[in-house]
Amino acid sequence: MQQFLMIAAAHFLALLSPGPDFFLIARTSLHAGWRIASGACLGIAAANGVFIAAAFAGTAALRPDSAWFAALQLAGCGYLLYLGVLFIRHAGAGGLGGTLAPPGREMHPGPHPAAAWRRAAGMGLLSAILNPKNALFYASLAAMLGPQAASGWKMVYGVWMFSVVLLWDVLVAALIGSPAVLRRFERALPWLERASGAMLILLGAGVTVFMLAR
């Protein structure tokens, strides 16, 4: 039980650190509402599930010194740069007028909410699967658990981590996508998007430079 609490605490604390996934959920929720953003949440959780399964299975590709991991890092950096440019380019373009709804009424992201939800899910999956931090983090947790852990316990850890990621991201999307929060963010949204985009670009460029300098 002590080991479970230690790993569960480390996993949850990592979720509290804002990253590309958080910014993607926040922007989607602000512009389309939390129901559409839940698609991004599911995509992110699914990608985390892939890393969890691979880490617990002892996949060698997740080792930091492998060629596969280096390729994943470069792909992730490219995607961070893409997201950063996208955030800055369209900062405040959608505004919040289209997403704010009168009290008691639903927020409609557009004429095709199902298509918007699927697109958000795809973006979430790409954001998380191309984030090398996720691969390294789950590989580290698997190392903490140790190779001697029983398959049943690995299943428990995997289901727990997947569930926590999904529930936490949906909670974040629901809080940010609420009409009350939207009204408070209306004026600050363009600057928040530009700041988020700049952080993503700096992160992607910094990791790329570090990798090339090694």
Buried (B, 14 or more C-beta within 10 A) or exposed (E): EEEEEEBBEEBEEBBEEEBBBBBBBBBBBBBBBBBBBBBBBBBBBBBBBBBBBBBBEEBEEBBEEEEEBBEBBBBBBEBBBBBBBBBBEBBBEBEBEEBBEEEEEEBBBEEEBEEBBBBBBEBBBBBBBBBBBBBBBBBBBBEEBEEEBEEEBBEEBBEBBBEBBBEBBBEBBBEBBBBEBBEEBBEEBBEBBBBBBEBBBEBBBEBBEEEEEE
